[in-house]
Amino acid sequence: MKKLINNKRVEFLESLENLRGYSDLTIKSYDETIRELLKYVEIIEENKYILIDLMPYRIKISNLKAKTISKKLSAIRTFVQYLNDNNIVVNLKSDTSIKVAKTLPKPISHKHILEALELCDEQENLIVTMLYTLGVRISELSMLKVEDISDEWIRVLGKGNKHRDIPLISKTKLLIDEYLDTYETKTFLFEKNSEKLSENSLRYIVNKVFKRVSLKVTPHQLRHSYATEMLNNRARISDISELLGHSSMATTQIYTKLGSALKQENYNKAHPLGNGS
């Protein structure tokens, strides 16, 4: 059974590069974790599924930092999800989470985004522009229907099946109109063979676009770039929180990380001695 799973490891790593656009360093880390996992875990073949007991492996890595353990467990869960998606049913035992401080992907500079957009075809341009100017999740973009787009707003179906309205700037609306004049769609904005483009397909397109300017970029980084640019240009954090679809403003405060220059400026305005008085 370990041999079967090890064979699937190679296919999984290829999917990380081709579909998700992971960096070579990240793929190497996933590979090392899975190899290490197979060396220590107990794998039990049941009637309808495979059970992997993580306890021996967790004991092995217990002396590592919490963040490192969390990354390894996350890699394992991603691999197991891949196996399940490919008709190898796997259940994990002893799979409790490790609490670590939240970290976020680095935003992409406006300059680099513009450079990438100059090398895009029509569909690529629209996908990247919408992620950057709307701050939507990749799942929300995949599910976006043409009927939910008006002249000035789009209605997004977010987490928890909650809808929210996001302002649509004129440049993005123009790109949408031009795209719809070229591409025939039945329901969703982005379709292939009358089916919505999957999240993985959209991730692949984003990855391909930024490879042309020698960058590894994920859709979530464009969402982070949206939030960061909004904050740095003095948008209210409560408005950004609503536009991002966060249930708590505290999430937005962690997510956006006010730039040091803006924090210094706000401090100078707020403190009675900051303005030279």
N, C-alpha and C positions, 0 to 999 in steps of 0.2 A: 504493500500500500504506500509506503514511503517513496518507492520508486515512481509510482504513478504521480504522486503529488510533486515530486522533484521534477518530473518531466513537464508538468504544468507550470512550474516556476519559470521556465524559460519563456513560455508563451505570455505569462503574466508580465514579465519584465519588458517584453517587446510592446505590450499594450500600454505600459506606463510611458514609454517614449513616443509611440506613434499616435495614441489617442489622447493622452493626458498632457503630453509635452513636458514630462518631468526632466529635470537636469540629470546629466551623467552622474553627478555626485550623489543625488538622491536615489537614483536607480541602483547604484553600487551599494548604498546603505541598505536598501530593501533586499537586495540579493544576499548580502552578508547576514542580515537578520533571519531570512528564511532558511539559509543553509545552517545557521546556528540552531534555529528552532528544530529542524529535522534531526539534528544530532542528539537533542536532549529530550524531546517530548515523547509522550506515550500516545500511540495512535491505535484506536480500537475500531474495528470494522463491525458495525451492527447490521441488522437486516436491511434497513432503508437509508442509513446514513453512516458517516464516518465521525467518530468522536476523537477530538484532540484534547488531551489533558495538558494544560499549560503549566501546571504546578512545578514539575521538575525544571522547566526552563525559567520560571519566575524565581525559583530558588537560586538558580545559577546566576542570574543577573541582579539579584537583590541588593548587591553592594554598589550598584551604579546610581547615578543621580536620578531623581524623580523624573526630570525632563527627558533623560535618555531612555529610561524604562518606558515612559509614555509613548515616545516616538517608535520604539520597537513594537510595542503592543498595537499601536495604530497601524503599522506596516503589516503586521500579521492579520489584523481584522480586514484590511483592504484586500489582502491576498485571499483570505477565506471567502470574502464577498465575491471575488472573481471566480473562485471555484464553484460557489453556489450558482452564480449566473451562467456557468458553463456545465450545468447538470451534474456536478459532483457535490452532493449534499454533505456539508461539514458543519458540525456543532462544536463550539469551544467550551471547555470546562475550565474553571478557575480563571475566568476572564473578567476580573474586577478592574475598574478604572483607577488610574493614578492621578491625583489632583496636582496640577501645575499651574503656574501663572500663565495667563492668556498671552499669546504672541500673535502678531499679525504680519501678513506679507508686506513687503516694502512697496510703496506706491511707485508708479512709473511717471517719469517727468513728462510734462506737457510737450516739451520739445521732442522727446523720443516718440511719443504717440503720433505727433504730426509727421515725423519722418516716416513712420511705418504706414500711415494713411496714404502718403504720396505713392506708395508702391502697391496699393490694393486694387483689386477689381471691384465691381459695383457691389456685389454681395458682401465681400470682406469688409469693404469700407463701411457699409451700413451696420454690420454686426459690431465692429469695434467702436464705431461712433455711438451706437445706442448704449453699449456697456459703459462708455466713458461719460456720456452726457445724461444718462438716466440713473446710473448707479444700481441697476437691477442685478439680481442673482442670475447665474447662467440657467438655472431651472425656470426662472420667471421668463427669461427671454425665449426659451424653448417653447413655453406654453402660451406665448403671446398671440392672441387672435387679431386678425385684421379689423374685426368689428369693434375691438376695444381701443382703437386708435382714432382720435378726433383731431381737429386742426390744432388744438393747443394742449391737449392732455392725452396720456395713455392710462388705461386702467389695468393694473397688474394683479395677478393672483399670487399672493405670497404665502409664507409659512402659515400653517393653521387654517388654510383656505380663506385667508383674510384678503380682501381687496383694498388697494390703495391707489390714489390718483397721483400721477407725477407730471409736472409741467413738461411740455414738449417744445424745445427751442425751434425756431423757424428753420435753421439749417438742417436739423435732424428730420423735421417734417418734410422738407424738400427732398432729402435723400430717400425717404420712405416712398414718397409719391413717384419718384423716378424709378425706384426699384419695382414698384407694383405695375408700372407701365411696361417693364421688361419681363418680369417673371409672373407666370400664372399661379395663383394660389387659391385654394378652395376655402380653407378655414384659418390656418395658422400663417403668420407672417413669413416664417422660414419653413419651407416644405421641400420634400424630395419624394417623387412618385406619390403625390397626394397625401403623404404622411409628414407629420412635423419632424423637423431635424432634431435628432437626439442631443442631449447635453454633451455627450462625448464628441459628436460631430462638430458642434460649435466650439468646444475646447480645442479640437484639432485645428480648426480654421484660425482661431486666435493665435495658437502656437506657431502656425505656419507663417502668419503675417509678420510676427515679430522676429522670427528667425532671419528674415531678410535684412534686418538691421542688427543682427547678431545679439538678440536679446531672448531670454527665456521668460515668457510672460504668461500668467494665468488670467482667466476672466475675473477671478476674485481680486487680483491686483488692480484691475481697471475700476472695480467697484470701490476699492480703497482709495484709488487716485481721485475718483469723483468726490468722495467725502472729504478728503484732505484739501483739494482745491476749493471746495465750498467753504470750509472752515477758514482757510487762509485768506479768503476774500470776504470774510466777515459775515457769512451767513449764520443765522442763529442755530445753536446746537439743537434746540427743540424742533426746528423745522427740518434739519438734516435727519434727525432721529425718525421723524414721521416719514420722510421721503425714502429712507432706507428700509422702512418696515420693521424697525426695532420695537420690541414690546417695552423696553426700558431705556430711558435716556442714559443710564449708567453704561449700557452696552455701547452706545455711540461714543461716549467719552473714552472708553478703552480703545474702541475701534479706530478712531480718527487720530488720536495723539496730536494735540495741538503743536504746531511747529514752534521751536524755541524762540524764534523771532517774534511771533505773534504773542506768545506768552509773556515775553519781556515787554512788549508794547502795552498789553492789557494791564500788566503789573504797574507800569509807569503811570497809566491813566488812573488806576484804582487807588494807589497808595498816595497819601497826602503829601509826601516828600518826593514822589516820583516825577512831578511836573516842574520841579525846581522851586516850589513854594517855600 
